[in-house]
Amino acid sequence: MPVSTSTMQPITLSDVVTSFEEVYPPSWAASWDAVGLVCGDPAQSVEKILFAVDPVDAVVDEALTWGADLIITHHPLMLRGVTSVAANTPKGRIVHRLIRSGTALYTAHTNADTASPGVSDALARAVGLTGTLRPLDPDTTDPEGRRGIGRIGELSAPLILRDFAEQVAQGLPATAAGIRVAGDLDRLISTVAVSGGAGDSLLGAARAAEVDVYVTSDLRHHPASEFVEQSGGPALIDTAHFASEWPWLADGAIHLGDALGRSVGPNGANVEIHVSTTVTDAWSQTFQHV
């Protein structure tokens, strides 16, 4: 899925980082997060940028084949501290491949989650929400009340849960596990909460918001079971983690292209931005007892 800006003026990695951080400031990231430039020379020139969800070997393969100078991923490579980047470790292997090829890596994680528009805005649009969206868990430091984790919105017309679940599946990239649904399949759905990525910490917020269904990822057995046992709450739709965050890539690419155009002047920037279609979901196959 290419998203390009047409230009004349060469730009550096430093230019790209500055423009990107105008849209997704690192200060919006959670205190435990690891965002920003992972590797790369700020002075190096950048002509091709690849957006992807995960900094994994398959994405590096795609980037090197295409000739990307920079990979921007949603998930961090170095979220937990490491004491070695030796090439015989998974993270070290990726770092060595990137440095050898001169390919930079940048991460935007919870700062992209809380941004407006951010990860959950893209998810909301992908599953069919229209009109104004509001945060499920607002960022209390935002005086405008627009930033925060998750979004709440409305369908243009009510659907039964069965049909809405099919709409969710069609709106997201296909994965081996597909989506899981908890609730009465004939229940009428109008108001929807979504949260890209792992979202069971916001089950209480979804119930308090009195939505009809909550769409998120990585729901654990016990919290989900207890949630659906309580009568009167939302139905649940659980998606693959990768799938719920992938829609943001195109938004991030467009916003970066716009920011670069503003920063380098009316001629724009000589850069091509591409959205990865590599499925990096951890699960490759499911089996059912028959």
Secondary structure, DSSP 8 states (H G I E B T S, - for coil): -EEEE--SS-EEHHHHHHHHHHHS-GGGS-TT---EEEE--TTSEE-EEEEES--SHHHHHHHHHHT-SEEEESS-S-SS--S---TTSHHHHHHHHHHHHT-EEEE--HHHHHSSS-HHHHHHHHTTEEEEEEEEEE-TT-TTS--EEEEEEEEEEEEEHHHHHHHHHHHS---SS--EEES-TT-EEEEEEEEEEE-GGGHHHHHHTT-SEEEEE---HHHHHHHHHSTT--EEEEE-HHHHHTTHHHHHHHHHHHHHHHHH-TT--SEEEEE------S--------
